[in-house]
């Protein structure tokens, strides 16, 4: 998995790491059992404090997306194609989505522009076409 971080972003680095891992799972690039870089490896690769990476991994663990054990380190705990969302997940998801879409409208994006952006994002989450 290729992670890109923007040190100038207003989004904290731990949140960027968390978001990139979630996106990779959502696109099917990371699957259940896939190992993640160790905290030290990822911190060293970006010259950031290991506590920053640890905070991202802690958040992913609390969300049930990642698990860690002493023997194999951190790994993806959930596969997008077999995951079952908890019953209360949809309400929170819709609330966050509502806020994000409302922010786009508040900043002047048209309904069509938002719809097209949503379609592009959903297309990026589709599984790659299988070659025959």
N, C-alpha and C positions, 0 to 999 in steps of 0.2 A: 504494500500500500504506500502510495506517495502522499505525503502530507506537506502542505504549503501553509506557512504562517506569515501573517503580516504584522510585524512589530509596531507599525504605526497606526494600526487599527484601534478604534475605540473599544472593540470587543476584546476582553481579556484573553491572554494566551491560553489559559487552561480551557476556556470556553471554545476557542478555535480548535484546539486538539480534540475536545469532545465532539464538536460538530463534524470535523473531518472523519472521525471514526464512524459516527452515526451515518454519515453520507455514504461511506464505503460499504457499510452493511446494507443500507437501503438500495444501493446500486448492485449488490450481489458480488462486489469485489472481495469482501470479507465474509466468510461463512463460519458457521459453528465449528469451533475447534481450532480455527486459525490463530496462530500466535501473534501477539502484538510485540512491538519492540519493548525492551525493558525500560524502566523509568530512567535508568542511567544512560542507556543508548540514545533515547529520544532527547533527553536533556542535553547530552553532549553534542548531538547532531545540530541542535539549534542554539547551543551556548546559552541555555536558560537554566534556571534553578530547578533541580529535581523535584522540589516541592510543587512546582507548577504542573509538571507532568503527573505527579502523584495525585494532585487535586482533580485533574481531568479523569484519571483512571478511577478514582474514588466515586466520582459522579456517575461514570458509566457503570460501575458495579452497583451503585444504589438504584440505578434504573433497570438493572437486570440484563444489560447488554453485554457485559464483560464479567468474567470470573477470574480469580487469581488463586493459584496454589503455590506453595513453596517449591515444589518440584518442577513445574513447567512454566511458572510465571503467569502473566496475564494473557488471556485468550478470549476470543469471541464466544459468548455463551448462547447466542441466539442466531438462528438462521431466518432470514426474511421470508423464505418460502414456507417455513413450517411454524413460524411464531404465531402465537395466539394472544391477541391483545387482551389485557384484563378488562372486565366489564365496565369499569369506570374510566377507561383510558380515552374513549371517544369524546366525552364531554370536555375534558381538559384540552385535547387536541383541537377540537372545534373552537374553543375559547382562544387559544394561542393563534390559530389560523385567522380568526376574526380580527384580532388585534393587528396582525401583520397586514392583512388585506386592507383594513381601515387606514393603516398608516400610509399605504400606497395611495389610496384615494385622497387622504389629507394632504399628501405632498404633490397632488395634481395629476397622478396617473389616471388615465381613462379606464373605464370598465374593460374595453377591448384590449388595452395594453396589459392589464392585470391578468385577464383570461389567457392571453397568448403566453405570458410569462409562466403561468401555472401549467399550461399545456407543455411548454418546453421542459420544465422541471419534471413533470410526470413522465415525459418521454425518456428523459435521462435515467429514470429509475426502472424502466422496462428492462427485462432480461435481454442480453444480447441475442440476436438471431442465431439459431443453431445452423451451422453449415452442414449440408447433407452430402 
